[in-house]
Amino acid sequence: MNRSSWAQASERTSMPMLRAMTWISLRLGRRLSRLVHYPATAYFLLASPSARRASREFLQRALGRPATLGDIWQHMLTFGSTIHDRLFLLNERFDLFDIELHNKALVRDAWLSGRGAFLLGAHLGSFEVMRAIGRTHPELRVAIAMYEENVQHINTLLAAMNPTVKQDVIGLGQVDSMLRVRDYLDSGSMIGMLADRSLLRDAGGSTRSVEFLGTPAEFPLGPLHMAAMLRRPVIFMTGLYRGGNRYDIHFETLADFSKVERGERAAEIERALRRYVGFVEQYCRAAPYNWFNFYDFWQHGSASGGASTQAPAPRRAKVAAGHAANDATNAAPARNATVAATGSAQRASLAARHDFTSTKEP
C-alpha cells in the first residue's frame, strides 16, 4: 500500500460506527469499553494483509530481529489503544491517564518568547495527548496545520467524537496558508504538524531521501521550509503509549531558524531534517509498537530483499505561491503588534502563576 492509497483508506472511516463507539465508551468507561477493541484489532490483523506486511517489515528493522505474529498483534493493539484513548482525550477526561512530560521547559520558553514555535511530530504515538498541557495551561494554543485534503475529514472525525471540541486547523496549500500560520505564531501559539508523510511521492524538491532504520526513505521538507521562512524555533514532540493508562510526552530541540540568514537556510533545513529523522528513529527503537504507518514506508518492498513495490504515478504537488511566504515574513499588520505586546505581558503573568517546570501532570 503506497502513501496515496493509505491516505485514501483513512477516509473510509464509518461515521455512524465512530459515533456509536464514542457513545458506548463514554458511558461504559475506559476500562470496560476497551474490551471492544480486541475483536476490532483481530479483524484488522486478519483482514489487512498489506498492513501485516508493513508491520512485519518495520518491526524487524526496529527490533533488530524477525517479527513474530505476536509482535504484529501488539503493534496493531497499540494502535487501537491510542485510537480508543483519543475518544477520552478529546472529551477532556485527562483524569483517566498517567501522563509524564519530559523537557516541557522547551515549550514554556517558546511560549514566553511571544513568537510561538513549530511542534513537529510523526505518526508515532498519540498527538492528542498534547491536550494534557492545555489541561493546566488553557492559554497555550496549538493549531494543527495539514493539507487541505485532510481538513474536512479531520473536522468530521472531531465532530463525531466530541461536537463541542475546539480545534484550530489550518489548511496548507492555499495562497494565504503562510499568512494564517504567521498570525497564529505572532499570537504566541504553537503550530503542530506531522512531518513523516508526504501525500505526493514525486514533488520535485519537496522531499528528501534520508536513511531511516537502515534504508533511505522519503521525508517532506515543507514543514521545515515553512519554519525557516518564518524564522521560528522548531521542537520535536512525540506522545508514546506505554501500556495501561500511561503516556510519555517527549520534547526535543530540533532547530531554531530565528537568526538564520536566507543564504544559510538550505543547509540548516537539511541539517534539521536529518536531526528530525534521527529523533524519529530513536523513539521508534525505544517504543516500536507506537509506529502507526501501516504501509510500505520505504516504497521498495520488504526489508529482506523482496520484490520491489511499484511507485505510484507522479502527481503535481500543491505548494503555496512564493510571494505568500514573502508576504508572511515581511507584512506585519498593526493588530499583530498589539497582540504581541499584550500577549507578552499576559504570558509573563501566567507563567508566574503556573508551574511549567514539573515533569508530570497532576
ChimeraX attribute file (.defattr): number of C-alpha atoms within 10 A of each C-alpha:
attribute: neighborCount
match mode: 1-to-1
recipient: residues
	/A:1	21
	/A:2	20
	/A:3	21
	/A:4	14
	/A:5	12
	/A:6	16
	/A:7	16
	/A:8	11
	/A:9	11
	/A:10	10
	/A:11	12
	/A:12	9
	/A:13	11
	/A:14	10
	/A:15	14
	/A:16	10
	/A:17	11
	/A:18	15
	/A:19	17
	/A:20	13
	/A:21	19
	/A:22	21
	/A:23	16
	/A:24	15
	/A:25	20
	/A:26	14
	/A:27	11
	/A:28	12
	/A:29	13
	/A:30	18
	/A:31	11
	/A:32	11
	/A:33	16
	/A:34	15
	/A:35	10
	/A:36	13
	/A:37	16
	/A:38	15
	/A:39	11
	/A:40	13
	/A:41	20
	/A:42	13
	/A:43	11
	/A:44	17
	/A:45	19
	/A:46	10
	/A:47	11
	/A:48	11
	/A:49	12
	/A:50	15
	/A:51	21
	/A:52	21
	/A:53	18
	/A:54	21
	/A:55	25
	/A:56	22
	/A:57	23
	/A:58	27
	/A:59	23
	/A:60	18
	/A:61	20
	/A:62	23
	/A:63	16
	/A:64	11
	/A:65	9
	/A:66	14
	/A:67	17
	/A:68	12
	/A:69	13
	/A:70	9
	/A:71	18
	/A:72	22
	/A:73	19
	/A:74	16
	/A:75	23
	/A:76	25
	/A:77	22
	/A:78	22
	/A:79	21
	/A:80	18
	/A:81	19
	/A:82	21
	/A:83	16
	/A:84	19
	/A:85	23
	/A:86	20
	/A:87	24
	/A:88	22
	/A:89	22
	/A:90	20
	/A:91	16
	/A:92	16
	/A:93	16
	/A:94	18
	/A:95	12
	/A:96	15
	/A:97	17
	/A:98	15
	/A:99	24
	/A:100	19
	/A:101	20
	/A:102	16
	/A:103	17
	/A:104	19
	/A:105	15
	/A:106	17
	/A:107	22
	/A:108	17
	/A:109	14
	/A:110	20
	/A:111	25
	/A:112	18
	/A:113	17
	/A:114	23
	/A:115	23
	/A:116	28
	/A:117	29
	/A:118	31
	/A:119	26
	/A:120	22
	/A:121	23
	/A:122	22
	/A:123	18
	/A:124	24
	/A:125	29
	/A:126	25
	/A:127	20
	/A:128	17
	/A:129	24
	/A:130	18
	/A:131	18
	/A:132	21
	/A:133	19
	/A:134	14
	/A:135	15
	/A:136	14
	/A:137	15
	/A:138	10
	/A:139	15
	/A:140	18
	/A:141	21
	/A:142	23
	/A:143	19
	/A:144	19
	/A:145	22
	/A:146	20
	/A:147	17
	/A:148	16
	/A:149	13
	/A:150	16
	/A:151	17
	/A:152	12
	/A:153	15
	/A:154	15
	/A:155	16
	/A:156	13
	/A:157	18
	/A:158	18
	/A:159	15
	/A:160	20
	/A:161	23
	/A:162	19
	/A:163	13
	/A:164	11
	/A:165	13
	/A:166	10
	/A:167	14
	/A:168	14
	/A:169	19
	/A:170	22
	/A:171	20
	/A:172	21
	/A:173	17
	/A:174	16
	/A:175	15
	/A:176	18
	/A:177	23
	/A:178	27
	/A:179	19
	/A:180	16
	/A:181	24
	/A:182	26
	/A:183	20
	/A:184	21
	/A:185	25
	/A:186	21
	/A:187	23
	/A:188	25
	/A:189	23
	/A:190	25
	/A:191	24
	/A:192	25
	/A:193	19
	/A:194	21
	/A:195	22
	/A:196	21
	/A:197	17
	/A:198	21
	/A:199	18
	/A:200	19
	/A:201	23
	/A:202	17
	/A:203	17
	/A:204	11
	/A:205	9
	/A:206	18
	/A:207	18
	/A:208	17
	/A:209	14
	/A:210	17
	/A:211	16
	/A:212	18
	/A:213	20
	/A:214	11
	/A:215	12
	/A:216	15
	/A:217	18
	/A:218	20
	/A:219	23
	/A:220	22
	/A:221	19
	/A:222	16
	/A:223	22
	/A:224	26
	/A:225	19
	/A:226	17
	/A:227	23
	/A:228	25
	/A:229	19
	/A:230	22
	/A:231	20
	/A:232	23
	/A:233	21
	/A:234	29
	/A:235	23
	/A:236	24
	/A:237	29
	/A:238	28
	/A:239	24
	/A:240	27
	/A:241	24
	/A:242	16
	/A:243	10
	/A:244	10
	/A:245	14
	/A:246	13
	/A:247	21
	/A:248	18
	/A:249	24
	/A:250	17
	/A:251	20
	/A:252	19
	/A:253	18
	/A:254	20
	/A:255	22
	/A:256	18
	/A:257	21
	/A:258	15
	/A:259	11
	/A:260	15
	/A:261	13
	/A:262	10
	/A:263	8
	/A:264	12
	/A:265	17
	/A:266	15
	/A:267	10
	/A:268	19
	/A:269	21
	/A:270	16
	/A:271	13
	/A:272	20
	/A:273	23
	/A:274	19
	/A:275	16
	/A:276	27
	/A:277	19
	/A:278	16
	/A:279	19
	/A:280	23
	/A:281	18
	/A:282	14
	/A:283	18
	/A:284	22
	/A:285	18
	/A:286	13
	/A:287	17
	/A:288	24
	/A:289	27
	/A:290	26
	/A:291	25
	/A:292	17
	/A:293	19
	/A:294	23
	/A:295	20
	/A:296	21
	/A:297	21
	/A:298	21
	/A:299	19
	/A:300	18
	/A:301	17
	/A:302	17
	/A:303	16
	/A:304	10
	/A:305	8
	/A:306	9
	/A:307	10
	/A:308	10
	/A:309	14
	/A:310	11
	/A:311	13
	/A:312	15
	/A:313	9
	/A:314	11
	/A:315	11
	/A:316	10
	/A:317	15
	/A:318	13
	/A:319	15
	/A:320	15
	/A:321	14
	/A:322	10
	/A:323	11
	/A:324	16
	/A:325	21
	/A:326	14
	/A:327	14
	/A:328	19
	/A:329	15
	/A:330	10
	/A:331	11
	/A:332	13
	/A:333	9
	/A:334	9
	/A:335	11
	/A:336	17
	/A:337	13
	/A:338	12
	/A:339	15
	/A:340	19
	/A:341	13
	/A:342	13
	/A:343	21
	/A:344	19
	/A:345	13
	/A:346	15
	/A:347	19
	/A:348	14
	/A:349	11
	/A:350	14
	/A:351	16
	/A:352	10
	/A:353	9
	/A:354	10
	/A:355	12
	/A:356	18
	/A:357	12
	/A:358	13
	/A:359	15
	/A:360	13
	/A:361	15
	/A:362	11
